[in-house]
């Protein structure tokens, strides 16, 4: 079982939000992040980077838990 500290919970939540955003893009061609922060604005890019880093953090944590 993967044990999550506070940072990993935040990463997991951001990862889910990012996945839902991609679902909206795929189903409805609607990018919620772009709608809130502007099309490829600095803030939107920051959100995309943070969500991507969250995915990496969850992946690394999952791989570490599998090696124990």
C-alpha positions as CSV (number, residue, x, y, z in Angstrom):
1,X,0.0,0.0,0.0
2,X,1.3,3.4,-1.0
3,X,1.6,5.7,2.0
4,X,1.1,9.4,1.2
5,X,2.5,12.3,3.1
6,X,1.0,15.8,2.8
7,X,3.1,16.6,-0.3
8,X,2.1,13.4,-2.1
9,X,-1.6,14.0,-1.3
10,X,-1.3,17.5,-2.9
11,X,0.5,15.9,-5.8
12,X,-2.3,13.3,-6.2
13,X,-5.0,15.9,-6.1
14,X,-3.2,17.9,-8.7
15,X,-2.8,14.8,-10.8
16,X,-6.5,14.1,-10.6
17,X,-7.3,17.7,-11.5
18,X,-4.9,17.5,-14.5
19,X,-6.5,14.2,-15.6
20,X,-10.0,15.7,-15.4
21,X,-8.8,18.7,-17.5
22,X,-7.4,16.4,-20.1
23,X,-10.7,14.6,-20.1
24,X,-12.5,17.9,-20.8
25,X,-10.1,18.6,-23.6
26,X,-10.6,15.2,-25.2
27,X,-14.4,15.1,-24.8
28,X,-15.4,18.7,-25.3
29,X,-12.3,20.6,-26.6
30,X,-12.5,22.7,-23.4
31,X,-9.3,23.5,-21.5
32,X,-10.4,24.6,-18.0
33,X,-6.9,25.8,-17.1
34,X,-6.7,28.0,-20.2
35,X,-10.3,29.2,-19.5
36,X,-9.3,30.3,-16.0
37,X,-5.8,31.6,-16.5
38,X,-5.7,32.4,-20.2
39,X,-4.4,30.5,-23.2
40,X,-0.8,29.6,-22.5
41,X,-0.4,32.5,-20.1
42,X,2.4,32.4,-17.6
43,X,0.0,31.2,-14.9
44,X,-1.4,28.5,-17.1
45,X,2.0,27.3,-17.9
46,X,2.9,27.2,-14.2
47,X,-0.2,25.1,-13.5
48,X,0.7,22.7,-16.3
49,X,4.3,22.3,-15.0
50,X,3.1,21.8,-11.4
51,X,0.7,19.1,-12.6
52,X,3.4,17.4,-14.6
53,X,5.8,17.5,-11.6
54,X,3.0,16.0,-9.5
55,X,2.7,13.1,-11.9
56,X,6.5,12.5,-11.6
57,X,6.3,12.7,-7.8
58,X,3.5,10.1,-7.7
59,X,5.3,7.9,-10.2
60,X,8.6,8.0,-8.2
61,X,6.7,7.3,-5.0
62,X,4.8,4.4,-6.5
63,X,8.0,2.9,-7.9
64,X,9.8,3.3,-4.5
65,X,6.9,1.5,-2.7
66,X,7.1,-1.4,-5.2
67,X,10.8,-2.0,-4.5
68,X,10.3,-2.4,-0.7
